[in-house]
Amino acid sequence: MINFRYHVVSLAAVFLALAIGLVVGTAAANGPLAENLNDQINKITDEKQQLRDDLEQSRAELKKNADFATQVAPMLLNGKLTNRNVALVKFAGSDDDVNTAADGIATMLGTAGAKVVGTITVNQRFTAAASNDLLLDLAESWAPPAISGALPTTPNGVERSATLLASVLVTKAGAPQVEGARTVLSMYENSGFISLDGDFKAPAEAVIIVAGAPASGKDAKERNTAAMTIATRFDLAGPTVVAGLSANGLVSSVRGDASIAKTTSTVDNAVTAYGQVAAVMALVERLGGKTGHYGIGDGATSLLPKTASAANGS
């Protein structure tokens, strides 16, 4: 008769056999498995190092390209904008590349002989829908007599205020500054709609607008429309170039509008030295009566404009 002790001994023998089998099997497979894992780890390590090397090479090439563009800039720009007054307008945002692009364009304008009368930063409050009524009030209250009658009769605060700012900032070459222009700029700055950098003692005869990525969030459509309205109003005031970090956002909006695309030039790689040179060359071209779209994105016809001379340039 088989008793309980027999069952216990039998079960113990079974488990012992399983344990021995696992140990033997693991030992047999351990060599090939470990070798395979080591091979995979070595392969991944090599690929990672190759990617790191490629990245460093790309960075080096970009720096060389930037250095090249900077070195040839004087040959392309020297004297093209001598005695020309230019204003910079940039849209505030979280992307520091907008500031980098604006600073680079200002340097290239100096290389071309232009004077930057000042930089206006359009703060996010300007393009917010909640600011409409206050923008209307500012335009109504502070427009100089010479301009007030020319403001558009529209309930759109961005449009009326952008028209006012463009009108006091931009005049035809040789025309005097609009009386009260500095007061108007100061009122918009004090209200938090813009920030000013520069003396603005003289009017500009042309403008370069520097724009970053398109707005995002629940009110993105309204903000992007407002940016387009601002660009349109500056274009109506004088020769204008829109320089973006890419072909998205404001650059895309301008290129996609058949009307304004005929009168406003665009550059879509303004964060690069090439783009900064192109922006100034495009402005030279605009002052000469021509329009073009440049860069590497959709809608660009070439990387750089053909060498051009402004009406009073060389």
C-alpha positions in Angstrom: 0.0 0.0 0.0 1.4 3.4 -1.0 1.5 5.7 2.0 1.8 9.4 2.4 5.6 9.2 2.9 5.9 7.7 -0.5 4.1 10.6 -2.1 6.3 13.1 -0.4 9.4 11.4 -1.6 8.1 11.2 -5.1 7.2 14.8 -5.3 10.5 15.8 -3.9 12.3 13.8 -6.6 10.2 15.4 -9.3 11.0 19.0 -8.1 14.7 18.0 -7.7 14.7 16.8 -11.3 13.2 20.0 -12.5 15.7 22.1 -10.6 18.6 20.1 -12.1 17.1 20.5 -15.6 16.8 24.3 -15.2 20.4 24.6 -13.9 21.7 22.4 -16.7 19.7 24.2 -19.4 20.6 27.6 -18.2 24.3 26.7 -18.1 24.1 25.3 -21.6 22.4 28.4 -23.0 24.2 31.0 -21.0 27.2 31.2 -23.3 25.4 31.9 -26.6 22.8 34.1 -25.0 25.3 36.3 -23.2 27.4 36.6 -26.4 24.3 37.6 -28.4 23.4 40.3 -25.8 26.9 41.6 -25.8 26.8 41.8 -29.6 23.6 43.8 -29.5 24.9 46.2 -26.8 28.1 46.8 -28.8 26.1 47.5 -31.9 23.9 50.0 -30.2 26.9 51.7 -28.6 28.6 52.0 -32.0 25.4 53.4 -33.6 25.0 55.9 -30.8 28.6 57.1 -31.3 28.0 57.4 -35.0 25.0 59.5 -34.4 27.0 61.7 -32.0 29.7 62.1 -34.6 27.2 62.9 -37.3 25.6 65.6 -35.0 29.0 67.2 -34.3 29.8 67.2 -38.0 26.4 68.8 -38.8 27.0 71.5 -36.2 30.5 72.1 -37.5 29.1 72.5 -41.1 26.4 74.8 -39.9 28.9 77.0 -38.2 31.1 77.1 -41.3 28.1 78.0 -43.4 27.2 80.8 -40.9 30.8 82.0 -40.9 30.8 82.0 -44.7 27.6 84.0 -44.9 28.9 86.5 -42.4 32.2 86.9 -44.3 30.5 87.5 -47.6 27.8 89.8 -46.2 30.0 93.0 -46.7 30.4 92.2 -50.3 26.7 91.7 -50.8 25.4 94.5 -48.6 28.1 97.2 -48.3 26.5 100.6 -49.1 23.2 99.2 -50.3 21.2 101.0 -47.6 23.4 104.0 -46.9 21.4 106.9 -45.2 18.3 104.7 -45.0 16.3 104.6 -41.8 14.8 101.2 -41.0 12.6 100.0 -38.1 12.5 96.5 -36.7 9.2 95.0 -35.5 9.3 91.6 -33.7 6.6 89.5 -32.1 7.2 88.5 -28.5 7.1 84.8 -27.6 8.8 82.0 -25.7 11.3 81.4 -28.5 14.7 83.2 -27.9 15.5 82.5 -31.6 13.3 85.5 -32.5 15.7 87.8 -30.6 18.7 86.1 -32.2 17.2 86.7 -35.6 16.4 90.3 -34.9 19.8 91.0 -33.5 21.5 89.4 -36.5 19.3 91.3 -39.0 20.2 94.6 -37.1 23.9 93.8 -37.5 23.4 93.1 -41.3 21.4 96.4 -41.6 24.4 98.1 -40.1 26.7 96.4 -42.6 24.5 97.7 -45.4 24.9 101.2 -44.0 21.3 101.6 -42.7 20.3 103.2 -39.4 18.0 101.2 -37.2 15.8 103.9 -35.7 14.4 101.4 -33.1 12.9 98.1 -32.4 9.2 97.6 -31.5 8.3 94.3 -29.8 4.7 93.4 -30.2 3.7 91.9 -26.9 1.1 89.1 -26.6 -1.4 91.4 -25.1 -1.7 93.2 -28.4 -3.0 90.1 -30.2 -5.3 89.0 -27.4 -9.0 89.2 -28.2 -9.7 90.6 -24.7 -7.7 93.7 -25.6 -9.9 94.8 -28.5 -11.8 97.6 -26.7 -8.7 99.1 -25.1 -6.9 99.1 -28.5 -9.8 100.9 -30.0 -9.8 103.5 -27.2 -6.0 104.1 -27.5 -6.3 104.6 -31.3 -9.2 107.0 -30.8 -7.6 109.0 -28.0 -4.0 109.3 -29.2 -4.0 109.5 -32.9 -2.4 112.8 -34.0 -4.7 115.1 -36.0 -2.8 114.5 -39.2 -3.6 110.7 -38.9 -6.8 110.4 -37.0 -8.9 110.9 -40.2 -7.0 108.2 -42.0 -7.6 105.4 -39.5 -9.9 102.7 -40.8 -13.5 102.8 -39.5 -13.6 99.3 -38.1 -14.4 97.8 -34.8 -11.2 95.8 -35.0 -8.9 97.2 -32.3 -5.8 95.5 -33.7 -6.4 96.9 -37.1 -6.9 100.5 -35.9 -4.0 100.4 -33.5 -1.6 98.7 -36.0 -2.6 101.4 -38.6 -1.8 104.1 -36.1 1.6 102.7 -35.1 2.6 102.1 -38.7 1.5 105.6 -39.6 3.6 107.3 -36.9 6.6 105.0 -37.4 6.9 104.9 -41.2 7.0 107.8 -43.7 8.3 108.3 -47.2 12.0 109.0 -47.6 12.8 112.5 -46.6 9.4 113.2 -45.0 9.4 114.7 -41.4 8.4 112.6 -38.5 4.7 112.8 -37.6 4.2 115.2 -34.8 3.5 113.3 -31.5 4.9 110.1 -32.9 7.0 109.4 -29.8 4.0 110.1 -27.5 1.9 107.6 -29.3 4.6 104.9 -29.1 5.0 105.6 -25.4 1.3 105.3 -24.7 1.2 101.9 -26.2 4.3 100.9 -24.3 2.9 102.2 -21.0 -0.3 100.1 -21.6 1.8 97.0 -22.1 1.0 96.4 -25.7 4.5 97.0 -27.1 8.1 97.3 -25.8 10.5 99.9 -27.3 14.2 99.7 -27.8 15.8 102.7 -29.5 15.4 106.5 -29.6 12.9 106.6 -32.6 14.1 110.2 -33.2 13.6 109.8 -36.9 10.9 108.1 -38.9 11.6 104.8 -40.7 11.1 104.5 -44.5 11.0 100.7 -44.4 10.3 97.9 -41.9 11.5 94.3 -41.3 9.1 92.2 -39.2 10.7 89.3 -37.4 8.2 86.5 -36.5 8.6 83.2 -34.7 6.4 80.1 -34.6 2.6 80.5 -35.1 0.5 81.0 -32.0 -0.9 77.9 -30.3 -3.7 77.3 -27.8 -7.4 77.9 -27.9 -7.1 81.4 -29.2 -4.4 80.6 -31.8 -6.5 81.4 -34.8 -7.3 84.9 -33.5 -3.7 85.7 -32.6 -2.4 84.5 -35.9 -5.0 86.6 -37.7 -4.0 89.6 -35.6 -0.3 89.1 -36.6 -1.3 89.1 -40.2 -3.3 92.3 -39.7 -0.3 94.0 -38.2 1.9 92.9 -41.1 -0.6 94.1 -43.6 -0.9 97.5 -42.0 2.9 98.0 -42.0 3.0 96.9 -45.6 0.5 99.6 -46.5 2.6 102.2 -44.7 5.9 101.4 -46.5 8.2 98.7 -47.9 8.1 95.7 -45.6 9.9 92.4 -45.3 8.6 89.6 -43.1 11.5 87.4 -41.8 10.4 84.2 -40.0 12.3 81.5 -38.3 10.6 79.0 -40.7 8.0 79.0 -43.4 5.3 78.4 -40.9 3.2 81.1 -39.2 3.3 84.7 -40.5 5.6 83.8 -43.4 3.2 81.2 -44.6 0.2 83.5 -44.1 1.8 86.2 -46.3 2.9 83.8 -49.0 -0.6 82.3 -49.0 -2.4 85.7 -49.5 -2.3 86.5 -53.2 -2.7 90.3 -52.5 -0.1 91.0 -49.8 2.3 88.5 -51.3 2.7 90.9 -54.2 3.9 93.7 -52.0 5.5 92.1 -49.0 8.7 90.1 -49.3 9.4 87.1 -47.0 12.4 85.2 -45.8 11.8 81.9 -44.0 15.2 81.1 -42.3 16.0 84.3 -40.5 17.6 82.5 -37.5 20.5 81.7 -39.8 23.2 84.1 -41.1 22.1 83.3 -44.6 18.5 84.3 -43.7 19.6 87.5 -42.1 21.6 88.5 -45.2 18.6 87.5 -47.3 16.3 89.7 -45.2 18.4 92.8 -45.8 18.9 92.0 -49.5 15.1 91.6 -49.8 14.6 95.0 -48.2 17.0 96.5 -50.7 15.0 94.9 -53.4 11.7 96.2 -51.9 13.0 99.7 -51.8 13.8 99.3 -55.5 10.2 98.3 -56.1 10.5 94.5 -56.4 9.1 91.8 -54.2 10.4 88.2 -53.6 10.1 85.2 -51.3 13.3 83.6 -50.1 14.7 80.8 -48.0 14.4 77.0 -47.9 10.7 76.5 -47.1 7.5 76.1 -49.1 6.8 79.1 -51.3 10.4 80.3 -51.5 11.7 81.0 -55.0 15.4 81.0 -54.1 17.8 81.1 -51.2 18.8 84.7 -51.7 17.6 87.6 -53.8 19.7 88.6 -56.8 22.1 91.5 -55.9 20.0 94.6 -56.0 20.4 98.3 -55.4 17.9 100.5 -53.6 16.9 103.7 -55.2 19.4 105.8 -53.3 21.9 102.9 -52.7 24.9 101.8 -54.7 
